[in-house]
Amino acid sequence: QVQLVESGGGLVQPGGSLRLSCAASGIIFSFYRMGWYRQAPGKQRELVATITSGGITNYADSVKARFTISRDNAKKTVYLQMNSLKPEDTAVYYCNADLVGSTSRLYDYWGQGTQVTVSS
């Protein structure tokens, strides 16, 4: 069984920091591009950051220079360090595992999400 389990969300003041973690099981971790996506109320799910097994990263313009994605292949875990948080970062954050070279949804996995709330 494939599982992606997110943790680390919570309530934080503007300008604060949070570190999200996503632990994967049931997959050959190095075969997957890992990513973080987020969905705010009434909005589409959007890409936040991705990272390949070799460490190549990609960020949304809105979070670049504030967020850092990383992965530990031995621990099968991906992280998202979020600094200088803004109220507009408030969303449910989802972990994603996407098999490289496949367009099939059969090989595209999602966690259940973790809530990040940046208060006024």
N, C-alpha and C positions, 0 to 999 in steps of 0.2 A: 504494500500500500504506500502510495506517495503522500507525504505530508510536508507542508510548509507552515511553520508555526512562528508567527510574529510576536515580538514583545518589545517593551520599552516605551510605549506611548503613554500619554498622560496630559495633565494640565500644566502649562508653563506660561510665565509672563512674557510679554514682548521683549525681545533682546536676549532671552534665555536660550538654553540648549537642551537637546534630547538626543539620545543615541538609540536607534532602533536596531533590533536583531531579528534575523530570520534563520531558523534552523531547519535544514532540509533532511529528509530521510526517504528511502525507497527509490532514489535515482543515482545514476553515476554522475556525481556532481560536476566533474570536470567537463562533461559533454554539454553543459547547459550555460547559456548566457543568463545571468541573474539580473533582476531589476527591481526597482521600487516604483510604484505608481500610487497616485492618490486620487480621491474623489471627494469633492466638497458637496454639500447639499445642493441639489438642483443643477449640478454640473456634470459633464462627462468625465470619466476616468482619464487621467492624463499621466504621461510619462514624467517621472522625476529624475531618475538616473538609471543607467545600466552599466554592467561590467562583465567583460568576457573572462573566460578561465585564465587567459594570459594577462589580465589586469588592465585591458584597454577600457577606458571609461567614457561615458557620454552623459551630459547633463542638460536638463531644461535651462533655458536662458534665465528664468526667474529664480533659480536656486544656485546657479554656478557662482562660486566664490564663497558661498555660505554653507553648502552641503558637501559632504564627502562620502562616496560609496567605496566600500572595500569588501574583500572576501577572504576567507580562510578555507582553502580547499581541503585541508586535513580535517578541519572541524565541520566541514559542509555547512558553513554559516556565512551569510552576507549581512553587512552592517550599513547603516546610514547615520552618519554623524551630522546633526542639524544644529547649526549655530546661527546667532542673530535672527531668531525666529520672529516672524511677523504675523499679525492676525490673519492675513490672507493665506498663510500656510495651514490653517485649520482645515482638517480633512481626515478621512479614514485612509490610512496608508496600507497598501497591499504589496506583498512580496510575490515576485513572479519568477518562474523558471521556464525557459524556452529552449527547446532542443535546437541546437545550431544546425541549419540546413534543412529543417522541416517546417512546412507551413500547416501541418495538421494540428488541430486542437487537441488531438489525443496526446500530444507531447508538449503541451503548454499548461503549466500548473500554477495555481494561485493559492495563497494563504487566505485566511478568513478576515484579515485586516486588524489593524490596531489604531485606536482613535488618538489623534493629536489635536489638542485644543490650545490655542494661543489667546489668552485673555486680553481684554482691553486694559 
